[in-house]
């Protein structure tokens, strides 16, 4: 799986395109976290806002605010602590924890690079 999404600086945030397995992973993660009893603690957003964000992740490039990117990162990182075992994580999410952490890290690095190259 490609770890880094395609990111470039945009007028109102960052233009991001998630590809292939990244989209599938984010959809599973956001759906799972949004249906958990405490999505606000994990991401700062409620279920409805998380589901709108999940719906926005498609094959198209889209501009995300820093807040939205922070929520994506928070969801990817926090979901890793929501399962007792790697097996249960994989069964429910369909990916490994290392995939979620790699995409979270790749997102941060891609945003940092986009800021530097402007």
Residue pairs with C-beta under 8 A, 6 or more apart in sequence:
1 20
1 21
1 22
1 25
1 95
1 99
1 102
1 103
2 19
2 20
2 21
2 22
2 106
3 102
3 103
3 105
3 106
4 106
4 107
4 109
4 110
5 16
5 17
5 18
5 19
5 22
5 103
5 106
5 107
5 110
6 16
6 17
6 19
6 61
6 110
7 14
7 15
7 16
7 107
7 110
7 111
7 113
7 114
8 14
8 15
8 114
9 15
9 114
9 115
9 117
9 118
10 63
11 63
12 63
12 65
13 63
13 64
13 65
13 66
13 68
13 69
14 63
14 64
14 66
14 69
14 111
14 114
15 61
15 62
15 63
15 64
16 61
16 62
16 63
16 64
16 69
16 110
17 59
17 60
17 61
17 62
18 26
18 57
19 59
21 95
21 99
22 103
23 57
23 58
23 59
24 94
24 95
25 76
25 93
25 94
25 95
25 99
25 100
25 103
26 54
26 57
26 72
26 75
26 76
26 103
27 54
27 57
28 92
28 93
28 94
28 95
29 75
29 76
29 79
29 93
29 100
30 50
30 51
30 53
30 54
30 57
30 72
30 75
31 51
31 54
32 79
32 82
32 92
32 93
33 39
33 42
33 43
33 50
33 75
33 78
33 79
33 82
34 47
34 50
34 51
34 54
35 47
36 42
36 82
39 45
39 46
39 47
39 50
40 46
42 74
42 75
42 78
42 79
43 50
43 71
43 74
43 75
43 78
44 70
44 71
44 74
45 53
45 71
50 71
50 75
53 68
53 71
53 72
56 62
56 64
64 72
69 107
69 111
72 107
73 104
73 107
73 108
76 100
76 101
76 103
76 104
76 107
77 100
77 101
77 104
79 89
79 93
79 100
80 89
80 97
80 100
80 101
82 89
83 89
83 92
83 97
86 96
86 97
89 95
89 96
89 97
90 96
93 100
